[in-house]
Amino acid sequence: MTAEMIILVLLIVTALGFDFTNGFHDTGNAMATSIATGALKPKVAVGLSAILNLVGAFLSVEVAATITKDVLKIQNTDGDDAGTLVSGLDANKALIIIFAGLIGAILWNLFTWLFGLPSSSSHALFGGLIGAGLAAIGSSGINWHGVLGKVILPALFAPLIACIVAAIGTLLIYAITNGMSAKKKEDGFRRGQIASASLVSLAHGTGDAQKTMGVIALALIATGHLDAGSVKHGLPIWIVVTCASAIALGTWLGGWRIIRTLGKGLVEIAAPQGMAAEASSAAIILTSSAAGMALSTTHVATGSILGTGLGKKGAEVRWGVAGRMVVAWVTTLPAAGIVGALCFWLANAIGGAAGGIVIFAILAALSGYMYWRAQQQKVDANNVNAEWDENAPVLADGEPSTTAPQS
């Protein structure tokens, strides 16, 4: 097997690994509020979300097409050179750029999951790719227009829009149901949450699974195994099936640490608020997917949950938790970018297949350590709804407390 094929195989395995982390990292976006209100039992919620993520992944390729052309410039797009790699870039180097970017994304996903921070898997991926691209090619290797229009601006406006829409929705719900008994209101909206949470999961599949499909397609384009112009008409079925399966499996395992933060740590949420948050998130995510915008479902879901706290009179919003989330959001792109750049430099310095194997080994070792560290204070379906204690340590040594924010 040639060095190029070894790196390509490792890259595809790593891409599916990222898709897997994306699944459990983002499960809370759809199901945290339904679990917190008791609308769905925790294991039922993640199982339902996994199925709908799987279905959603087959519904569109618009976001995948965005990934292949609107982040990295590794191919010429005009004139007689269209479809060839840019000057100074061969297939091996192009693969290492994508490979290193994926490693930056996975490690940031696992780090933020460890501390229960609902950061953006999408922005981790973009940050890793941008960092590796800058290290390899310089600023000319980045499609800054695409990054600004399809990544940065949506990141700024999506949470704000989601917050406003969810706040208005919450206000309207409580105004309309003002004369209804509290029990009848809670029971009715819990049933409604099953539908709204399901729609968010379906929407998540149409967006996030496609990002990994786009990365694999970009690698195949770089090595001449796929024509760039064919992506907008569809992807090879094996890419769709494997990516859909990976994100569904990750979702099914449940990102309990982040589910806990979103469901219990940000707002003490009731069923009417949960339904408002989920309906707002689904509408915004589906709209952006249809437009090919690689939107962060985490930003949208968090903005929606925050909006329900603002829309309900007397609701408690934990601004300290919200502040930590914002710090994670702001840090995601540069942090993943730095890791992506370092991985590219290391692999490029070693050269050939050995470089790819070394950075893959580093990824495996650090991933294993963070998984082990998480088990020291485990969060699962049994304690995900434990009472939130803002003063307890986020990640302490020893046995988990039933009241600590163990996310």
N, C-alpha and C positions, 0 to 999 in steps of 0.2 A: 504494500500500500504506500502510495506517495505521501510526502509531507503535507501536501495540500489536502489530500483526502482525509488524513488523520486529523488535521485541524478542523476540517469541515464537519467530521463526525462528532468531535468533541464540542464544537460550537452548537450543533443541533441538540445534543444532549443537554448542554448548558442552557440553551434557549427554552427547552421544555422544563428544565429546572426552574428558570425564572417564571415561566407560566404557572408552575405549581405554587411557587411562593406568592405570586400575584393572587392566586385563588384563595389561599388561607389568609393572606394579608388583608384582602378586601371583602371577606365574607360579612364582616360587620356593617359594611356600607348598606347592605340590603336587609340584614336580619337582626342587627343589634337592638333596634327599637321593639321589634316583635317579641324577641326573647325577653327584653326588660319588662314589658307590660304583661307577659304571660300569654300573649296571643298564640304563640307557638312554643312547644317544648324545644329546648336547645338542640337536641339531636335531630328532631323532625325538621327544624328550621334549616339546619345546614344541609340536610339531605335534599330538601326541596330546592334550596338555592343551587346545589350542585347540578341537579337535573336541568334546571332552567338556564344555568350558565352554559351547559352543554348544548342545549337547543339554540340559545342566542348566538353562539359562535358560528352557526351555519347561515345566519340571516343576512350578512353583509360582508363586503370586502373593502369598503371605502376607507376605513381606518388603516387597514393593512397597506393600501396603496399610498396613504400619507406617509407611513414609516419608510417606505422604499425610496421616496423622492424628496421629502420635505425636512429631513434632519441632516443627513450626511450627503456630501457631494463626492461620491467615489466614482461616478460615471459621467462621461461626456453626454450631453443631451441634444446637441445641435450639430448640423452639418454632416460631413462624411464620417466624422469620428463618433457619431451617436451610438451609444451602446457599448463603447470601449471604456476601459478604466482611465482615469485622469493621469496626466503625465507624472511619472515617478512612482506610480502605484502598480504593483503586480497583485495577482490573486491572493498569494500568501499574506501579503501585508494588509490587504483589504479585509481578509478573514480575521486577522489578529485585531484589527480595529474593532470589528463587530464583537468578537469574542471578549476582548477586554472590557468593552462597554457593558456587556451582559454581566460580567463578574462584578463590576461596580454597582450595578442595579441590584443584583441578588444580595450582596453583602449589606447594602444599605437597607433593603427590605427586612433582612433578618435582624439587623441591629435595632431598627425601630420597632419591629415586632417584639423583640426581647423586652423592651421597655414599655410596651403597650401603646405606642404612639402611632395613630392612624395617618401616616405620611402617604404620599402619592407613589404608587408603584410605577405609574406612567412617567412621572418626572424623574424617578430614579433611573429608569431606562434611558430617557432622553439625556439626562445628565451624564450617565456612563458613556453613551455613544458620542456626545459632544466632547467630553474630556479626552477620550481616546482619539477622536478625529483631530482635535487641536494638537495633541502630542505627535501625531503621525504626519499631518499635512499642513497644519497651521490654520489660520482663520479662513483661508480659501476653501477648506474642506468642509465647512459648515454652511448649510443653506439658511442663512440668518433671516431671510424674508419668511421662509416657511416656519422656522422656529418661533419668530415673533407672532405671526398670524395664527398658527395652529397650536402653539404651546403656551407662550408667555401671556398673551392677552386673555385667552380662555382661563388661565390660572388665576389671573387677577380678578376677572369679572364673574366667573362661574360661582364661587362661594358667596359672593355678595348678592347675586341674582337669586341663588337658591335660598339664602337667608330671608330675603324680602318676600319671595313667593310663599315660603313656608310660614312666615310670620302672618302674612295676610290670610292665608288658608286657615291657620289656627284661629285667628280672630273671628273669621266667618263661621267656622265650625262651632265655636263656643257661643256665638251670638244666635245661630240658628237653633241650637239644641239647648238653649237657656232654660226652657221649662221642663226639660226631661230629667228624670231621676238619675242620680250619679251612677247607680248600678246598671240601669238600662243603657245609659250612654256608654259606659265602659265595655259592657258585653257586646253591644252593637259594633263599636269601632274596633274591638279586637277581631271580630269576624272580618271586618273591612280590611284590617291590616294584612290578613293572609293574602288577599288579592293584590294590595299595593306593594307589599314586600316581594311578592312573586314577580311583579312587573319590574322592580328594580333589578332583581337577579337576571331576568331576561335581558334587560338593557345593558347590564354589566357584561354579559356574554357577547353582545354585539359590538362592544367597544374594546374591552381589555384583552380578550382572547385574540383579537385581530392584531394587536401590537406584536405579539410573539410570531404570529403568522408572517407579518411584515418583515421582521428581523430575519427569519429563516429564508424568506423569499429574497431579501437583499443579499444574503450570503450566496444563494444559488445564482443570482444574477451576476455577482462579482466573479464567480467561477465558470460562468458560461453555461450553467445547467438550466437556466430559466431566462426567457426573453422578458425584458423590462416592460415592453408594451403589452404583454399578455396579462399582467397582474390585475388591471382594471376590469378585465372580463372574467376573472376567476383565478383561483389558485389550484395547484394539484391537490387532489382529494386527500392524499396522505398527510399533507401539511395541515389541512383543516381538521381532520379526524384526530391526529396526535395532539394538536394544540387544544382543541376542545376537550379532549379527555384529560389532559394535564391540568387545566384550570378547574375542571369539574372535580378531579380527585383532590386537589388542594382545598377547594371549597368544602368538600365533604368532610375533610379532617377538621375543619373549623379553626379559625384564627381566634381562639378564645380570649387571648390577652387583649386584643384590639376590640373584640366584641364587647368585652367588659368596660373598656374605657368609653366607647361610644354609647353604650346602653345605660351605664350607671354613673360614669364620671363627669360627663359634660352637663347634662340636664336630668333632673328627676322627672321622667317622662311618663305621661298617661297615654292611654290608647288613642284618644282623639288627636293628640300631638303626634303620636307615632304614625298614624295614617296620613296626616298632613305632610310630615317629613318625607315619607316614602313616595307619596304621589308627586310631590315637588321634584324629588331626585329623579324619578323615572322619566318625567316629562322632559327635563333638561338633558339627561344623558341620551335618551333616544333621539332628540332633536340634533344634538351635537354629532352623534354617530352617523346620522343620515347625511350630515354636511361634511363628513370626513375629518372632523376635529378630534384630535387625540386627547379628549378631556379627561381630567382626573376625577374618577368617581368618588374618591375619598374626599376631595375638596367639596364636591357637590353635596355628598351625604352629610358631611360635618356642618356645612353652611345651613343645610335644611334643619338639622337637629337643633342647632343654635337658634335658628329663626323661630322654632316652636316654643323655645324658652322665652323669647322676647314677645311672642304673640299671645301667651297665656298670662293673664294677670296674676301676680304673686308667685310665678314659677321661679325656681332657683336656678341660676346659671353659674357654674363654677368657672370663673374667669381665669383662675390660675391654671386649670387644666387646658382651657382654650388657648392660653398664652403659650403653654408648652407645645401644643399642636402647631401653632403658627411658627414657632422657632424651628420645628422639624420641617415644616413646609418650605421655609426660606432656605434652610440648610440643604435640602435634598439634592437639588441640581448641582451645586458646587461640590458637595461631599461625594456623591456618586461619580462626578466628573474627575475628581482628584484620584479616586481609586482606579477608574478606567484608564486615566493617563499613566499612572504608575504601573499598572498591569501591562499596558502596551509597551512601555519602555523596557520593562523586564523581559517580556517575551521576545521583543525585537532584538534586544542585546544578546540573548542566548541564541536566537535564530532557529529556523526550521521547526520541525515537529516537536523538538525538545522544549522550545519556548512555550508552545501551546500546552504541553503536558505539565510543565512546571506551574504555570498560572492556574491550570485546572486543579492541580494538587493543593495549591494554596487555598483555592476556593473550597475544596472539600474539607480541608483541615479547619478553616475558620468557621465554616457552616456547622461542622460537627461540634466545635467548641460552644457556639452560641446555642445550639440545641441542648447540649448537656447543661449549660448554665440555666436555661429556661426551666429545666426539670427540677432544679433546686427549689423553685417556688412555683409549682405547677398550677396552671389555670385550666379548667376543663368544664364540661357541661354541669358538673356537680356544684361548682362554686362561682360560676360566671355571674350569678345574680346576687352574690353576697353584698351586704351593705358597704357602701363606699366610705372610706375614712381618708380624708384629704391629708391628714397629718402622718399617716403611716408611710413607711418607706416604699418606694415603687418596686424595688427589687432587693429584698433582704436575704441574708444567708439563713439557712435552716428551714424549719417547717413553715409553710404558708399560714398566714393569719386569715381567719374567715372574714375579717373586716378590712384588711389592707387592700389598697388598690393594686391587686396582683397582676394587672394587665400586662 
